[in-house]
Amino acid sequence: MGGKVEFLSDFLTKFGAQLQSPTLGFLIGGMVIAALGSKLEIPDAIYKFIVFMLLIKVGLSGGIAIRNSNIVEMLLPALFAVVTGMLIVFIGRYTLAKLPGIRTVDALATAGLFGAVSGSTLAAGITVLEAQEIYYEPWAGALYPFMDIPALVTAIVVASIYTSKKRATEDKDLSKQENLSKQPVAAGEYASKPEYPTTRQEYRSQQRITASGYPRKQAKRVKIWPIVKESLEGSALSALLLGLALGLLTQPESVYEDFYNLLFRGLLSILMLVMGMEAWSRIGELRKVAQWYALYALVAPLLHGFIAFGLGMIAHYATGFSPGGVALLAVIAASSSDISGPPTLRAGIPSANPSAYIGASTAVGTPVAIAVGIPLFIGLAEVLIGN
């Protein structure tokens, strides 16, 4: 009993210390001034520049680390990142999509966005780890695309399959209704259109016609590469991959230490302020959709983070994956994409409601992942694994 009390006390102490970090303070400060009606604005160009700088830094550090480390060490964490991204989508498919008032395509888009990764949340997690002097593998930031791309691809593929099946069912029901409504031809009269084809060409033509007389819509095959290509071309992932390539193929240590590393925390504080203000402004969007999205956005980041944390623990015992690396994998899973994910899903699942998945992610999911998920998983890693 005493051990459990000591564990809980130690965890709460470390969790409270994480909440006092300047990174989370700027996020909460942004939400507070927005709630008070402040007119403070950060130009969008500055916001995009800050995100670019932060992700370039994360990519550079990851590339340098990969160049100087054993690639085999990355394999299991990378595999777990892929599994987590795909699993998150299926969890949403069989939980959120089953709730009343939730359209399946909206649920899949939401789950895809929550399975994808937020570059700013990743940067925030790394900053807190460094501020607490908790070791993590520098290549851990490179796990980003291993979770991000599989989640988006899975969501779009599953949504396409669902839509195709639904369309086929609707066509079948329409055909039955049309057959029931047909009137019998009176004696001595002939239908103006022959019921049976007389040539092979006519037969093929009739096969493409629905009972309502309109051409049958052929189900489109889902092409994976365009989805992956669009994800790779997204601004966040492009910046991260560029940094990885430069860190891996060049010798950027001097510019990294003298420029990117020095500016990292200051730029991140501004980013957190912006995200806090935006999160508050997005809360109103949730009123346009079912309240289940708010509940999902509260619970999902922590659930996804715990799944990744458990897999990270397996990697820790199997390969020596560090406590910081385990925590960072959980933080990545808890995050939801705020830059590259939304445009990819708009193109891949056009029938989904953007207010549903973007509102749930930005207004609730991101603040939960940063304000609760980061201190929670770092504190848990420190207590369970230690430095």
C-alpha positions as CSV (number, residue, x, y, z in Angstrom):
1,M,0.0,0.0,0.0
2,G,2.8,2.3,0.9
3,G,4.5,1.7,-2.5
4,K,1.3,2.7,-4.3
5,V,0.9,5.9,-2.3
6,E,4.6,6.8,-2.9
7,F,4.2,6.1,-6.7
8,L,1.1,8.3,-6.8
9,S,2.7,11.1,-4.8
10,D,5.8,11.0,-7.0
11,F,3.8,11.1,-10.2
12,L,1.6,14.0,-9.0
13,T,4.7,16.0,-8.0
14,K,6.3,15.5,-11.4
15,F,3.0,16.1,-13.2
16,G,2.6,19.4,-11.3
17,A,6.1,20.4,-12.2
18,Q,5.4,19.9,-15.9
19,L,2.3,22.1,-15.7
20,Q,4.5,25.0,-14.6
21,S,6.6,24.9,-17.7
22,P,6.7,28.1,-19.8
23,T,5.6,26.2,-22.9
24,L,2.2,25.3,-21.3
25,G,2.0,28.7,-19.6
26,F,2.0,30.5,-22.9
27,L,-0.7,28.2,-24.3
28,I,-3.0,28.8,-21.3
29,G,-2.1,32.5,-21.5
30,G,-3.2,32.7,-25.1
31,M,-6.6,31.0,-24.2
32,V,-7.1,33.4,-21.3
33,I,-6.5,36.7,-23.3
34,A,-8.7,35.4,-26.1
35,A,-11.5,34.6,-23.6
36,L,-11.1,38.2,-22.2
37,G,-11.7,39.6,-25.7
38,S,-8.2,40.7,-26.5
39,K,-7.6,42.0,-30.0
40,L,-4.0,40.7,-30.1
41,E,-3.2,39.1,-33.5
42,I,-0.1,37.3,-34.7
43,P,0.1,37.6,-38.6
44,D,-0.4,34.2,-40.3
45,A,2.9,34.6,-42.2
46,I,4.8,34.8,-38.9
47,Y,2.9,31.8,-37.6
48,K,3.9,29.7,-40.6
49,F,7.5,30.9,-40.4
50,I,7.7,29.9,-36.7
51,V,6.3,26.4,-37.5
52,F,8.8,26.0,-40.4
53,M,11.7,27.0,-38.1
54,L,10.7,24.7,-35.4
55,L,10.2,21.7,-37.6
56,I,13.5,22.3,-39.5
57,K,15.2,22.3,-36.1
58,V,13.5,19.0,-35.1
59,G,14.4,17.5,-38.5
60,L,18.1,18.6,-38.3
61,S,18.5,17.1,-34.9
62,G,16.9,13.9,-36.0
63,G,19.0,13.7,-39.2
64,I,22.2,14.3,-37.2
65,A,21.2,11.6,-34.7
66,I,20.4,9.1,-37.4
67,R,23.7,9.7,-39.1
68,N,25.5,9.0,-35.8
69,S,23.4,6.1,-34.5
70,N,22.4,2.5,-35.3
71,I,19.4,2.5,-37.7
72,V,18.3,-0.9,-36.2
73,E,17.4,0.9,-33.0
74,M,14.7,2.8,-34.8
75,L,12.9,-0.2,-36.4
76,L,10.7,-1.2,-33.5
77,P,9.6,2.3,-32.4
78,A,9.0,3.1,-36.1
79,L,6.9,0.0,-36.5
80,F,4.9,0.9,-33.3
81,A,4.3,4.4,-34.7
82,V,2.8,2.9,-37.9
83,V,0.6,0.5,-35.9
84,T,-0.6,3.3,-33.6
85,G,-1.5,5.6,-36.5
86,M,-3.6,2.9,-38.2
87,L,-5.1,1.6,-35.0
88,I,-6.4,5.1,-34.0
89,V,-8.4,5.2,-37.2
90,F,-10.1,1.9,-36.5
91,I,-10.8,2.9,-33.0
92,G,-12.7,6.0,-34.3
93,R,-14.5,3.8,-36.9
94,Y,-15.9,1.5,-34.2
95,T,-16.5,4.1,-31.4
96,L,-17.2,7.6,-32.6
97,A,-18.9,6.5,-35.8
98,K,-21.3,4.4,-33.8
99,L,-22.6,7.3,-31.7
100,P,-26.0,8.8,-32.4
101,G,-25.9,11.7,-34.9
102,I,-22.4,11.0,-36.2
103,R,-21.9,10.4,-39.9
104,T,-19.4,7.7,-40.6
105,V,-17.3,9.7,-43.0
106,D,-17.1,12.6,-40.5
107,A,-16.0,10.1,-37.8
108,L,-13.3,8.6,-40.1
109,A,-12.0,12.1,-41.0
110,T,-11.9,13.0,-37.3
111,A,-10.1,9.8,-36.4
112,G,-7.6,10.3,-39.3
113,L,-6.8,13.8,-38.1
114,F,-6.3,12.5,-34.5
115,G,-4.1,9.7,-35.9
116,A,-2.0,12.2,-37.8
117,V,0.6,14.2,-36.0
118,S,0.9,17.8,-34.9
119,G,4.3,19.3,-35.6
120,S,3.8,22.0,-33.0
121,T,2.8,19.5,-30.3
122,L,5.9,17.4,-31.2
123,A,8.0,20.6,-30.9
124,A,6.4,21.4,-27.5
125,G,7.1,17.9,-26.2
126,I,10.7,18.1,-27.2
127,T,11.1,21.5,-25.5
128,V,9.7,20.2,-22.2
129,L,12.0,17.2,-22.3
130,E,15.0,19.4,-22.9
131,A,13.9,21.9,-20.2
132,Q,13.6,19.0,-17.7
133,E,17.0,17.6,-19.0
134,I,15.3,14.2,-19.7
135,Y,17.2,12.2,-22.3
136,Y,15.4,11.1,-25.5
137,E,16.8,9.8,-28.8
138,P,17.2,12.8,-31.1
139,W,15.8,10.6,-33.9
140,A,12.6,10.2,-32.0
141,G,11.2,13.3,-33.8
142,A,11.6,11.4,-37.1
143,L,8.8,9.0,-36.0
144,Y,6.4,11.8,-37.1
145,P,5.8,10.5,-40.7
146,F,5.7,6.9,-39.6
147,M,2.5,7.6,-37.7
148,D,1.2,10.6,-39.7
149,I,1.0,9.1,-43.2
150,P,-0.4,5.6,-42.3
151,A,-3.2,7.3,-40.3
152,L,-4.2,9.6,-43.2
153,V,-4.0,6.8,-45.8
154,T,-6.0,4.4,-43.6
155,A,-8.8,7.0,-42.9
156,I,-9.2,7.9,-46.6
157,V,-9.1,4.2,-47.8
158,V,-11.6,3.1,-45.2
159,A,-13.9,6.1,-46.0
160,S,-13.7,5.2,-49.7
161,I,-14.6,1.6,-49.0
162,Y,-17.5,2.6,-46.8
163,T,-18.8,5.1,-49.4
164,S,-18.6,2.6,-52.2
165,K,-20.5,0.0,-50.2
166,K,-23.1,2.5,-49.2
167,R,-23.6,3.6,-52.8
168,A,-24.0,0.0,-53.9
169,T,-26.6,-0.6,-51.3
170,E,-28.5,2.5,-52.2
171,D,-28.5,1.4,-55.9
172,K,-29.8,-2.0,-55.0
173,D,-32.6,-0.5,-52.9
174,L,-33.5,1.9,-55.7
175,S,-33.6,-1.0,-58.2
176,K,-36.0,-2.9,-56.0
177,Q,-38.3,0.2,-55.6
178,E,-38.3,0.7,-59.3
179,N,-39.2,-2.9,-60.0
180,L,-42.1,-2.7,-57.6
181,S,-43.4,0.5,-59.3
182,K,-43.5,-1.0,-62.8
183,Q,-46.9,-1.2,-64.3
184,P,-47.9,-4.4,-66.3
185,V,-48.2,-3.9,-70.1
186,A,-51.8,-4.4,-71.3
187,A,-52.7,-7.1,-73.8
188,G,-51.9,-6.1,-77.4
189,E,-49.5,-3.4,-76.2
190,Y,-45.7,-3.5,-76.2
191,A,-43.3,-1.7,-74.1
192,S,-41.6,1.2,-76.0
193,K,-38.2,-0.1,-74.8
194,P,-37.2,-3.8,-75.2
195,E,-36.7,-5.5,-71.8
196,Y,-34.0,-7.8,-73.1
197,P,-31.0,-6.8,-75.1
198,T,-30.7,-8.1,-78.6
199,T,-26.9,-7.5,-79.0
200,R,-23.8,-7.8,-76.8
201,Q,-23.2,-4.0,-77.1
202,E,-26.8,-3.3,-76.0
203,Y,-26.4,-5.7,-73.1
204,R,-23.2,-3.9,-71.9
205,S,-25.0,-0.6,-72.3
206,Q,-27.9,-1.7,-70.2
207,Q,-25.5,-3.0,-67.5
208,R,-24.3,0.5,-67.0
209,I,-27.8,1.9,-66.5
210,T,-29.5,1.9,-63.2
211,A,-33.2,1.2,-62.7
212,S,-33.8,5.0,-62.5
213,G,-32.4,5.4,-66.0
214,Y,-29.2,7.2,-65.0
215,P,-25.7,5.9,-65.7
216,R,-24.4,3.9,-62.8
217,K,-21.5,5.5,-60.9
218,Q,-18.6,3.2,-60.9
219,A,-16.7,3.0,-57.6
220,K,-13.4,4.7,-57.8
221,R,-10.3,2.7,-56.9
222,V,-8.4,4.4,-54.0
223,K,-4.9,5.2,-55.1
224,I,-2.5,5.2,-52.2
225,W,0.4,7.1,-53.8
226,P,-1.5,10.4,-54.4
227,I,-2.5,10.4,-50.7
228,V,1.1,9.8,-49.6
229,K,2.3,12.4,-52.0
230,E,-0.1,15.0,-50.7
231,S,1.0,14.3,-47.2
232,L,4.7,14.6,-48.1
233,E,4.0,17.8,-49.8
234,G,2.3,19.3,-46.8
235,S,4.2,22.2,-45.3
236,A,4.8,20.6,-41.9
237,L,6.1,17.3,-43.1
238,S,8.1,18.9,-45.9
239,A,10.0,21.1,-43.4
240,L,10.6,18.1,-41.1
241,L,11.8,15.9,-44.0
242,L,14.0,18.7,-45.4
243,G,15.6,19.0,-42.0
244,L,16.1,15.3,-41.8
245,A,17.8,15.1,-45.2
246,L,20.1,18.1,-44.4
247,G,21.0,16.6,-41.0
248,L,21.7,13.2,-42.6
249,L,23.5,14.2,-45.7
250,T,25.4,17.4,-44.7
251,Q,27.3,18.7,-41.7
252,P,24.9,21.3,-40.3
253,E,26.1,21.1,-36.6
254,S,27.5,24.7,-36.5
255,V,24.4,26.4,-37.9
256,Y,22.2,24.1,-35.8
257,E,23.9,25.1,-32.5
258,D,24.4,28.8,-33.2
259,F,21.0,29.5,-34.8
260,Y,18.2,27.0,-34.7
261,N,18.9,25.6,-31.2
262,L,19.2,29.1,-29.7
263,L,15.9,30.3,-31.1
264,F,13.9,27.1,-30.5
265,R,12.3,27.9,-27.1
266,G,11.6,31.5,-27.8
267,L,9.8,30.7,-31.1
268,L,7.9,27.9,-29.5
269,S,6.6,30.2,-26.8
270,I,5.1,32.5,-29.5
271,L,3.6,29.5,-31.3
272,M,1.9,28.3,-28.0
273,L,0.5,31.7,-27.5
274,V,-1.0,31.7,-31.0
275,M,-2.4,28.2,-30.6
276,G,-4.0,29.1,-27.3
277,M,-5.8,32.0,-28.9
278,E,-6.8,29.9,-31.9
279,A,-8.0,27.1,-29.7
280,W,-10.4,29.4,-27.8
281,S,-11.7,30.9,-31.1
282,R,-12.4,27.5,-32.5
283,I,-14.6,26.4,-29.6
284,G,-17.6,28.0,-31.3
285,E,-17.2,25.6,-34.2
286,L,-18.1,22.6,-32.0
287,R,-21.6,24.1,-31.6
288,K,-22.3,23.3,-35.2
289,V,-21.8,19.6,-34.8
290,A,-22.8,16.9,-32.4
291,Q,-21.6,17.2,-28.8
292,W,-20.1,13.7,-29.1
293,Y,-17.1,15.3,-30.9
294,A,-16.2,17.3,-27.8
295,L,-16.3,14.2,-25.6
296,Y,-14.2,12.3,-28.2
297,A,-11.7,15.1,-28.4
298,L,-11.3,15.1,-24.6
299,V,-10.8,11.4,-24.3
300,A,-9.1,10.3,-27.5
301,P,-5.8,12.1,-27.1
302,L,-5.1,10.5,-23.7
303,L,-6.4,7.1,-24.9
304,H,-4.2,7.2,-28.0
305,G,-1.2,8.4,-25.9
306,F,-1.6,5.5,-23.5
307,I,-1.7,3.0,-26.3
308,A,1.5,4.4,-27.7
309,F,3.0,4.6,-24.2
310,G,2.4,0.9,-23.7
311,L,4.0,0.0,-27.1
312,G,6.9,2.3,-26.2
313,M,7.4,0.4,-22.9
314,I,7.7,-2.8,-25.0
315,A,10.3,-1.1,-27.1
316,H,12.1,0.1,-23.9
317,Y,12.4,-3.4,-22.6
318,A,13.2,-4.9,-26.0
319,T,15.7,-2.4,-27.3
320,G,16.5,0.1,-24.5
321,F,14.2,2.9,-25.9
322,S,14.7,5.8,-23.5
323,P,12.1,7.2,-21.1
324,G,12.1,10.4,-23.0
325,G,11.6,8.5,-26.3
326,V,8.7,6.5,-24.8
327,A,7.1,9.8,-23.6
328,L,7.6,11.5,-27.0
329,L,6.0,8.5,-28.8
330,A,3.0,8.9,-26.6
331,V,2.9,12.7,-27.1
332,I,3.0,12.2,-30.9
333,A,0.1,9.7,-30.6
334,A,-1.9,12.1,-28.4
335,S,-1.5,15.0,-30.9
336,S,-3.8,15.7,-33.8
337,S,-2.6,17.3,-37.1
338,D,-3.1,21.0,-37.3
339,I,-1.3,21.9,-40.5
340,S,-0.9,19.1,-43.1
341,G,-3.8,16.8,-42.1
342,P,-6.8,19.1,-42.8
343,P,-6.1,19.8,-46.5
344,T,-5.2,16.1,-47.1
345,L,-8.5,15.0,-45.6
346,R,-10.5,17.7,-47.4
347,A,-9.2,16.3,-50.7
348,G,-9.4,12.6,-49.7
349,I,-12.8,12.6,-47.9
350,P,-14.6,15.6,-49.6
351,S,-18.0,14.5,-48.2
352,A,-16.8,14.9,-44.6
353,N,-17.7,18.1,-42.6
354,P,-14.5,20.1,-41.9
355,S,-16.1,21.8,-38.9
356,A,-16.5,18.4,-37.3
357,Y,-12.9,17.2,-37.5
358,I,-11.0,20.5,-37.5
359,G,-13.1,22.0,-34.7
360,A,-12.7,18.9,-32.5
361,S,-9.0,18.8,-33.1
362,T,-8.1,22.5,-32.7
363,A,-10.6,23.5,-30.1
364,V,-10.2,20.5,-27.7
365,G,-7.8,17.9,-28.9
366,T,-4.7,20.0,-29.2
367,P,-5.0,21.8,-25.9
368,V,-5.6,18.4,-24.2
369,A,-2.6,16.9,-25.9
370,I,-0.3,19.8,-24.9
371,A,-1.7,20.9,-21.5
372,V,-2.5,17.4,-20.2
373,G,-0.8,14.8,-22.4
374,I,2.8,16.2,-22.3
375,P,3.1,16.5,-18.6
376,L,1.2,13.3,-18.0
377,F,3.3,11.0,-20.2
378,I,6.6,12.6,-19.3
379,G,5.8,12.3,-15.6
380,L,4.6,8.7,-16.1
381,A,7.8,7.8,-18.0
382,E,10.0,9.3,-15.3
383,V,8.2,7.4,-12.5
384,L,7.9,4.0,-14.3
385,I,11.3,4.0,-16.1
386,G,13.4,6.7,-14.5
387,N,16.2,8.8,-16.1
